[in-house]
Amino acid sequence: MAASSSVDGPCGTGEALTIALIEEVSANLELQTRLARLQKTGGEGNNAEKRRLDVESLSSEDEVPVSTLEETKADVIAEVSHFTKYISSGLGSDLSGLPVRFLPPGNVSELYVDFCSSFTDQARVPSFACFGKAFTDISHILKFRPKGEFTECDVCEALKAKIKDAQQRDMASLVSATHELRLHYHNVGVSRDLEEALRLLPPDGPKAMLVMMTDGMDQAHWSVPRLPGWKAGKQFSTLHRPRCIVQGCWVFHYGLHFIVADKTQPHDSNFVVETVARALEHVHRTAVRLGRPLPREFVLWTDNTTRENKNNTLLAFMSLLIHRGVFSLSCVSCHIEGHTHNILDQLFGIIARSFQYVDKLEDIWAVIDELRRILKKPSLRQFLGGAEVDVTVECMEGCRHWAKYLEELQVRLDGGLLSVGETPSNHMFLWMHRKDLPAPVARRVLPLARARRNQPDPFVAHPLDVVLLQKQYVWETDLKCDPQVVLPHVLGLRFHTAQGYVPRLLRPPNRPDAEGWLLCAKALLQMYPSGNMVRTVKYLQELAAGQRGQSTDFPDLPWFESCRGRTDVEAALACQPEHLNSLVPSLATRAVYRGP
């Protein structure tokens, strides 16, 4: 009882811990400010005035903003109060309501070894049985994070196995196998260095480039509903909860854009193209707001998958950006298979760790609200590039049918998109106008091939023909395959006259899991008060009835629609892109025209 009365007082254990942490954060911020002032004034000088660390003498630009300090205090209070509320109630004995925290991948034995190393007197180290029993008592709130499913790429595993096999043969085989693995690691490093160099180019520099990364987050994080006590009952483990689709699109120096969609939306190339098109609209508005000219060269980094990215739909869309005059150069780049994780995946990890502490998500709009809340954190905004970076989260109620729209071009790419045997696929595709090609490359451009042999080319060469250049890997420079016309200028004009400048058809949603989602709604009504489940049950009913993802009220794309080219001017001008490299495909990709 005495312990309880001391905790309930104004200086209880929980409040004391919170105040101590806040004071520590404040002290760290003050120390960083003083060190910054010391570096500016010359820390090694003999002048006493320069060595003074009086915070009151700091200029306004060196002072810690009051808003930042207040937000930091609020974050600390929110993080600590949930723990202290339970710890202070029973001197640490009541742990039933604490949120789950994760340790790095490992096991109890490895954790015990680390625990023993903290003792100077080994005679006082508890036994493993005692340590294991104590860990079992808190194992429901302290868990080991599982290892990733893709810890090694297939090439790395094969080359390592080759080294082990070579050790039993001779030294020459061992040296050769080791050289192959080191070359593979070198290529991975070069690819990542090139990506980093491009995305760090200053947006207002002489060689600015618009660099965009897009990828989808793991859908396991976005199952709805998520409610307090949901994981407590085993009878709910077999129920099917719909998983929201979250697609991120990071345009460096301009903005971060998330699209959230229902489970019934197909996560295919239509979804990716729609996300990229909407992100480009946001980029244009941000450039106008900042008074910054939009770069004329565009690079899109994606995963090396043909289902969503490396397919005819996305590649045709990129060629359309050149034909319409949106950019003078567009490019799709992929890292080596098995090594595709990049800074966007790092951002996804930060968001997922913040999201795991959310214990209530009623529907898709709750997911959107939580994403917006997480992305407003000052530390995360600083990671994204500052307050001027535009951050948006929107719900996709319906997706345009880009594949059906672009099929009317009747041009398909055959070969080079998938690996054949031991020959890897192409990892980089680049489009530009014929007039902008260097003279040695322009002389090697092949016309658009016909589906049937011995048919004459119906398209006369034009300076504004869109030409495709490819290479197997991003860093290669030798040109071993001739570039090819993929969108003749006349064909592009004919296409837009017949089909318009933006697709109007809806991509049909997938068939809903009606039975599973209705059973989930029924279980909710049995476990929770029905008055609190109206919002969630209504959402599950709409999903089960197939009413979600049917909207044709698409957001407008005014900038994309307005870009229709200036043939009278562009035909007479040649402007070679700053970042053009010679491209090398090991597998040739042929563009084939299947129309009349």
N, C-alpha and C positions, 0 to 999 in steps of 0.2 A: 504493500500500500504506500509505503514511503517513496518507493521508486516511482509509482504512478503520480503521486502528488508533485514530485519534483519535475516530472516531464510536462505535466499540465501547466506549470507555472510559466511566467514570461520568459524565463531563460532555460526552457526545456532542452533536452538533447537534440531533438529534431531541428528546432529553430537555431540552436547554437551551431549545429553543423552547417545549416544553410548560410548563416551569417558569416561563418568562417570561410566558406567557399567563395562567397561574394567578395569578401575582403581580399582573398587571395587573387581573384581575377582582377580586381581593381588595382592591386599592387603590381601585378604583371603588366597591365596596360600603362601604369605610371612609369614603370621601369623601362618599357620599350620607348616611351616618349622621351625619357631622359637620355637614353642611349642615342636616339636619333638626333637629339639636340647636341650631344657631345660630339658625334661624328661631324655635324655641320660646322661646329665652332672649332674643330681641331683638337682631338683628345690628347695629343702628345705635345701640345704647345706648352710654353712656360707661363703664358699669360693667365693670371688667376681668374680674371673675368671669364675667359674661355672655358675654364675647367669647372665653373660653378654649375651645379645641377639643380638650381632652384627652379621648381616647376612654374612659379609665379612669373619668372622672367621669360618664359617661352612665348614665341609669337603665336598669333591665332592659327596659323597654318600648321603648327606643330602640336597644338593641343588636341587631346582626344575628344571627338565630338560627343556632346552630351547624349545625343540619341543613340549612338553606338554603345556607350556605357550602359544606358538604361536597357537597351535590348539585350545586352549580354547578361545583365542582372536578371532580367525576366526569363531568359533561357535557363540560367542556372537554377532559379527558383522552381521553374516548371520541371526540370530534370530531377532535382533533389527532393522536392516535396513529396513525390510519389513514393520514394523510398522511406523518408523520415516519418511519413504518416503511419507506416506499419512498424518500422523499427522502434520508434519512440513509444508506441503503444504498449509494448511488452518487453522492453529492453532487448529487442532483437529476436525474440522468440516467435513472433507472429510473422511468418514469411509467406502466408498463403496467397496474399494479394499482390505480390511484387511482380513486375513485368519480367519477361525472359531476357537474359543477357547471354552473349555468346563468347566463347573462347576460340582461339585459332584451332584449326584442325589438329587433332591429336587424341590422346586417351588418358585415363586416370594414372597409369604408370608413369608416363612422361611428365604429367603435372606433379606427381609426387617427387620425382627427381628434382624438379625446379624448386619445390617446396623445401626439400632437405638442404639445398644449396644456400638457403637464406639463414641457416643456423651456423653460428661460429662454434658452439659447443655441441658436437655430434652426439654426446651422451643424452642430450635433452630432446633429440628428434623423436617425435611420435612414430609408432609403428605404422606400416602400410595398412594394416587392418583398421586401426583407429582412424587414419586419414580417409580410407575408403568409406567407412561408415559415416563420417562427417560429410563427405562429398555426396553420398546418397541422399542425405537429408535435404540437400539444396539442389539436387540434380534436376528438379522440375523448373527451376528458374535460372540455372547456370548450365549451359549446354555447349558441347563442342560443335563448332561450325563444320559442316560436311565438306569434304574435298570436292573441287569442281569436277564436273563430268568430262571436261575436255582439258585435262592437265597436260597432255602431250599430243602433238599432231601425228598423223600416221607416218609422215616422212621421218620425223625425229625417231619414232619407235623403230622403224625399219632400219635406219642407219645405225642406231645403237646396237640393235641385234646383229647387224653386219660386223660391227667392231668386235663384239663378243665372239662371233664365229671366226673372225680373222685371227684372233689371239691364239687359236689352236692350229693355225696354218703356218704362215711365215711372216717375216717382218714387212715384206713388200705389200702383202694384202692388208696388214694392219695400218700401214702408213696411208694407203689408198683410201681405206674406209674412214679413217680419221679425217683425212683431207675433205672427203665428201660432206661429213657432218659439219666441219668448220665452215665450209663454203655455204652450206645451208643456213647456218647461223649468221654468216656475214650478209647474205642476201636479205634475211629478215631484218637485220639492223639497217641496211641501206634503204629498204622500203619504208621503214618507220621514220628514218631521218628525213627522207624526201617529203613524207606527209607532214612532219612537224615544220619543216622549212616553209612549205606552202601556206599552212594555216597561220603561221606567225608573221607573214608578210603584212606590213602596215597598210591599213585600208586607204590611207591618203598618200601612199608612196607612188613613185613613178611606175612601178611594176605591180600594181595592186591586182589581186585575184580574189574572186568570190569562192570560198571553200565551204562546202556543206557536207556534213555527215548525217546519215540517217540510219536508224536501226530500230527494231522493236524490242521492248523489254520482255523479260520472262513473264509469261502470263500467270504463273503460279502466285505471283505477288498480288494479283488483282482480282482474287475471287470475292464475289459478293453474294450474300451479305456476310459481313464480319461483325459479330455481336459479342458482348461480354458473356462468358460462360459457354460459348459455342463449342469449344474444343473439349469441354468437360465430359460430355456424354458420348459414349462409344456408339450409341445408336445413330448418331449423326455422321459417322465417319464414311458411310457408304452413300450418302446423299450427294447429288451432283449440284454444285454451285456454279453458276455461269462465271466465266473469267473474262474480264474486260481486256480489250486489246489497247495497248499503249504504244504508240509510235513516236519516237523522238526525232527531232530534226534540228541540229545545231549549226547555225550559220555564223561562223566566227567573225567577231567584231560587229555583228549586226543583231543577232537575236537567237533565242532558243524557243522552239515551238513544239508543243505536244498535241497529238490528236488521240482522243480516247473514243473508242467505239465498243459496241455491244459484241457479245460472242457470236451473234448471228451474222456479223459482217465478215465477208471473206478477206482474210489477210493475205492478199496476193499482190500482183504488180499493179492492179488498179488502185489499191489502197496506197501503195508507195508513191505512184505518180500523183495522186490527189494530194498527198501530204506535201510533196515537193512543190507542186503548183501553188498551194496555199502559202507555204513558207516563202516562196519568191514574192508573193504579193505583200507579205509583212516586211520583207527585206526592202522592197521598193518604197514602202511608206516610211520606214526607218531612215533610209537614205535621204528622202525628201525632207524629213523632219530635222536631220542633222546637217542639211545643206552639203551633202557629200555625193559626188558623182558615183554612180554604180559601176563597178568594174565590168569590163567587156569580156572577161574570160571567167569561165565557170567550171569548177571541178566538184564532182559528187563522189564521195567515198562511201562505199556500201560493203555489205557482206558478200562473200563469194558464193552466192546461191542463185540458181537459175529460176527458182519458183517465184521469187519476189523481185530480184534485181537484174541479173544478167539474162534478160529475155527480150523478145522482140518488142514488147509493149514499152518498157522503159527506154530501150535504145532508140526506138522510133521517136519517142517523145523528145529525147535529147537532140536528134537530128532536126526535129521541128523547131527547136529553139534557135538553131542557126538559120534555117530557112526564113523564119519570121523576123530575123534581125534582133532578137532579144539579146543574144551574145554573138561575139565574133569567133569564139572558141568554146566548145563544151566538151566535157570529158567525164567518163565513168571509170573510177579506179578501185581496185580491190587489193588487199594485202594477200600474202601467200596463204593458201589453205592451211588451217590449223593455227594461224597466227593473226587472226583478224581482229582481236580485241584492241581497242584504241581508247582515246580519252573520253569518247562518248560512253563507252561501257563503264569507265571509271565513274562518270557522273551517274549512270544508272545505279551503280553500287551504293553511292552516297544516298540517293533517293530511297533505295530499297531499305537501307538500314534505318533511315528515319521513319519509313512507312511501317516497319514491323512493330512499332510501339503504338500504332493506332488501333484501338480496340473496338471501333464502331464505324462500320460502313454499310449504310442501308441500301444504296443503289449506285448507279454509275455517276450520278451527280455528286454524291458524297466523295467518290474517288477523285473527281475533278476538283472539288473544293480542297481536299487534302493536298493534292499536287500543287495547287496554287499557294497554299499556306507554306509548304515546305520550300518552294522556290522563292519565297519572299525573305528567307533568312539572310541576314547580312553576309555571313560567311560564304554562303552558296552564291550569292550575287557577286561577291568579289571573285570567286572561282570562275564565274562565267565572263567576267571582264568589266564589272562595274555597273553603276546604276543606269547608264545610257543604253545598255543592252536590252532590247525588247524581249520580254518573256510572256508567252501566251499559252493557255491551255484551253482547248475547245473540244466540243463533242461532235462527232461525225454522225449525223442522223441519216445520212445517205451518201453513197459514193457514186461518182460518175463512172460510166462504163468506157474507160479509156481504151481498153483492148478492142472493143467493138468499133470504136471511132477510128483508131489507127489502123485497123485491118483494111479499111477502105483505101489505104495507100497501095495495097497489093504488093508490098515489098517486104520480103522476109530475109533474115540473115540465117544462113545455113553453115554450120561448122564453126569451130573455135570457141563455142560457149561451154562445152563440156570436154573433160579430159578424154583422150583416146589412148588406152593402154598406159604406157609409161610417159606419154607426151602430155604435159599439163595444158589446161585451157588458157586462153588469153585472159589477162588480168587488167588490161587497160584499153579503152576505146575512146577515140578522139575524133570530133567532127569539126569541120571548118569549110569555108567557101573555097571553091577552086581558085578564085582570084588571089587569095591570101597565101597560097602554098608557095614555098620557095621554088625557084625555077627548076632545079634538078628533080624535085619531087613532082612538080606539076606535069613534067613530061612523061611520067610513068603512071599517071592516073588511068585506070581502066574504066570503060563505060559500064553502065548497069547491065548485068547479064539478063538474058531471057530464060524463062522456064523451059522453053523448047529450043533445041539446038537449031542452028542455021537460020534463025529468025533475025531480020535486020533490026538495028537499034532505032527505036522510034523517036529518040530524044537527041536533038542537036546539042553539042557542047555549049555551055553557057557559063559566064564568069561566076554566077551565083549558084551553080550546082553545089550541093552539099556532098562533101567527100569524107569518107571514113578511113582513118588510119588506126592501126591496132598494133599492140605488142604483147608479148607473153608476160613480161614483168615490167613494173613501173620504171625501173632504173636503167633498162637497156637503151642503147643509142643507135645501134646499127639498123639500117633499113633493109630487111631481107624479103619483104612481101610488098607488092605494089599496092598503093592506095586505090580505092574504088569509089565510084559515085554510088550513093545510096538514096539520094533524093534529088532527081533532076529539077531544075527550077520550074520548068513547064509543068511537070507532074504536081509539084507543090501548089502552084496557082490553080490548077484544075481541081485538086483535092479540096482546097478551101472554098472554092466557088460552089462545090456540090455539098460539102459537109459542114461548112461554117468554121468558126475559129475556136469553138469550145464544144465538147460533147454535151448532149442534152439528155441522153438515155441514162437510166438508173442501172447500176450493177445489182442484179438480183441477190438478195441475202441468202444465206444458207438455211437449210431446213432446221427449225428449232428442236431442241430436246424437250418437247412438251411434257412428256411423262415425268422425266427426272426433275424438272424445275417446279412442276406442280406438287410433287411429293416433298420437295424442299419447302415450299410455301406451307404445306400442311403441317410439317414438323415444326416450323416456326410458331404457328398458331397454337400448337400443343405445348411448347416449352415456354413461351413468353406471353405476357398479357397481350390480348388481341388488339387493344387500343394503341399499343406501341409498334405494331407490325403493319399498320395500314400502308405506309409508304413502301416498305419492302415487298409485301405481298402483291401490291398493285404492279410493281415493276416486274416481278416474276410472272405474273399473269400476262402482262403485255408481251414479254419475251416468248412465253409458251404459245401465245396466240399468233405469233408471227407479225406483230404490229410494229416492231422496232426495225430500224434500218430501211424503211420504205419511203422516206421523205425525198421528194424531188426538188425541194426548195434549197438548191445548192447555193453556197456563198458565191457571190460574184467574183470574177477574176478580171477586173477592169484593166489592169496594166498588161496582163498577158493577152487579152483580146485586142488591146490598142496597138500592140506590136505587130505590124503587118508588112514591115520592110519598106525601104525606099529604093526601089529598083533603079530609078533615074539617077540617083547619086551613087549608090553602092557599086553599080556596075562599072563605074569609071574610076573607083578608088581601090587601091590595094593596100592593106594594112596588116603586115605579118605580126601575129601575136608574139608577145614578149617571151612566153614560156613554152614555145613550140619546140619539141624534141623529135628527133627521128625515131620511128616506132618499129618494133620488130615482133611480128607474130611467128610462132613456130607452126601453128595451125592456121591456115588461111580461112577467113570468114567471107563467104560469097554472098553478095546482095543479089537477089533474084526477083525480077519483076514478073508477076503472074497475071497482069491485066492485058487488055487488048493492045 
